[in-house]
Amino acid sequence: MKAVHIEFLVEEPSMEAFLQGLLPRVLDNRVTFMIYPSQCKHELLRRLPDRLRGYASWLPENWRIIVVVDRDDDDCLALKRQLEGIVGRAGLQSRRTAGPESWQVVSRMAIEELEAWYFGDWEAVREAYPGVSAHVPHQAGYRDPDAIRGGTWEAFQRVLQRAGYFQTGLRKIEAARCLGRLLDPKRNRSRSFGALRDVLMEVMA
């Protein structure tokens, strides 16, 4: 069944700011949405069981819930199992258990952090910050946006600071708001972003 509304549960305000810029362009007014940020990943995971149990008591058949977290240093499969377990114990159907037609909740991860999605669309980054080098995606450490080592936001900050931006530190919400409006979902090379994009396309199909 085609969804008419999506509830997004995200771990921090920067992801909220990013999605506020991205989603109106992707969903194109065909699906409404609300975004509920936590202050950190720990808070999101701590509150998630109660929140999902609350949804289970009233969630309309044509609504969906998407939980978005950073993988950080966690084991991807272990984190996925943790989220699947929370969904199941709340009495809701995940995409993994119910399939693409009748799921209620799906989890998606930024690997390892939101800034990996920026590295996935360097043209958008250069549109926002024209002084950055066009060659960054061709450098060995940045060719795979989901495999950048040593902290993705730290890497993004270093690249921008070398170009003269954010000299006192990356303002994550400001950057997220800007790049959410510019990022092109079709050309993004991040596999973890692609997983979110594909489930959004599925929701609208």
Backbone hydrogen bonds, N-H to C=O, Kabsch-Sander energy under -0.5 kcal/mol:
donor,donor_aa,acceptor,acceptor_aa,energy
3,A,203,V,-1.6
4,V,62,N,-2.8
5,H,62,N,-1.0
6,I,32,T,-2.0
7,E,64,R,-2.8
8,F,6,I,-0.6
8,F,34,M,-3.0
9,L,7,E,-0.5
9,L,66,I,-2.3
10,V,8,F,-0.6
10,V,36,Y,-1.8
11,E,68,V,-0.9
15,M,12,E,-0.7
16,E,12,E,-1.5
17,A,13,P,-2.6
18,F,14,S,-2.2
19,L,15,M,-2.7
20,Q,16,E,-2.2
21,G,17,A,-1.1
21,G,18,F,-0.5
22,L,18,F,-2.0
23,L,19,L,-2.7
25,R,22,L,-0.9
26,V,22,L,-1.7
27,L,23,L,-3.3
28,D,23,L,-0.5
28,D,24,P,-1.1
30,R,27,L,-2.4
32,T,4,V,-2.4
34,M,6,I,-1.8
36,Y,8,F,-3.0
38,S,10,V,-1.7
44,L,40,C,-2.0
45,L,41,K,-2.6
46,R,42,H,-2.2
47,R,43,E,-2.3
48,L,44,L,-1.6
51,R,47,R,-2.1
52,L,48,L,-2.8
53,R,49,P,-2.1
54,G,50,D,-2.0
55,Y,51,R,-2.2
56,A,52,L,-2.4
57,S,53,R,-0.8
57,S,54,G,-0.9
58,W,55,Y,-2.0
59,L,55,Y,-2.7
63,W,60,P,-1.6
64,R,5,H,-2.0
65,I,104,Q,-2.5
66,I,7,E,-2.7
67,V,106,V,-2.6
68,V,9,L,-2.5
68,V,66,I,-0.5
69,V,67,V,-0.5
69,V,108,R,-2.1
71,R,110,A,-2.8
72,D,112,E,-2.8
74,D,71,R,-2.1
79,L,75,D,-2.6
80,K,76,C,-2.2
81,R,77,L,-2.5
82,Q,78,A,-2.3
83,L,79,L,-2.4
84,E,80,K,-2.6
85,G,81,R,-2.5
86,I,82,Q,-2.0
87,V,83,L,-2.2
88,G,84,E,-2.5
89,R,85,G,-2.5
90,A,86,I,-1.2
91,G,88,G,-1.4
92,L,87,V,-2.0
94,S,92,L,-0.5
95,R,105,V,-1.3
98,A,94,S,-2.7
99,G,95,R,-2.1
103,W,99,G,-0.8
104,Q,93,Q,-3.2
105,V,93,Q,-2.1
106,V,65,I,-2.1
108,R,67,V,-3.0
110,A,69,V,-2.2
111,I,109,M,-0.6
112,E,110,A,-0.6
116,A,113,E,-2.1
117,W,114,L,-1.9
118,Y,114,L,-0.6
119,F,115,E,-1.8
120,G,116,A,-1.2
121,D,118,Y,-1.6
122,W,119,F,-0.5
124,A,121,D,-0.7
125,V,121,D,-1.4
126,R,122,W,-2.5
127,E,123,E,-1.7
128,A,124,A,-2.0
129,Y,125,V,-3.1
132,V,129,Y,-2.0
136,V,133,S,-0.8
138,H,135,H,-1.6
139,Q,135,H,-0.6
139,Q,136,V,-1.7
142,Y,139,Q,-1.9
143,R,139,Q,-0.8
143,R,140,A,-0.6
147,A,144,D,-2.2
148,I,145,P,-0.6
155,A,151,G,-2.0
156,F,152,T,-2.5
157,Q,153,W,-2.5
158,R,154,E,-2.4
159,V,155,A,-2.2
160,L,156,F,-2.3
161,Q,157,Q,-2.8
162,R,158,R,-2.1
163,A,159,V,-0.9
164,G,161,Q,-1.6
165,Y,160,L,-2.7
169,G,166,F,-1.9
172,K,170,L,-1.2
175,A,171,R,-2.5
176,A,172,K,-2.5
177,R,173,I,-2.6
178,C,174,E,-2.1
179,L,175,A,-2.9
180,G,176,A,-2.2
181,R,177,R,-0.9
181,R,178,C,-0.6
182,L,178,C,-0.6
182,L,179,L,-0.5
183,L,179,L,-2.9
187,R,184,D,-0.9
188,N,184,D,-0.8
189,R,120,G,-2.2
194,G,190,S,-2.3
195,A,191,R,-1.7
196,L,192,S,-1.2
197,R,193,F,-2.8
198,D,194,G,-2.6
199,V,195,A,-1.5
200,L,196,L,-1.9
201,M,197,R,-2.2
202,E,198,D,-2.1
203,V,199,V,-2.1
204,M,200,L,-1.4
205,A,201,M,-0.9
205,A,202,E,-0.7
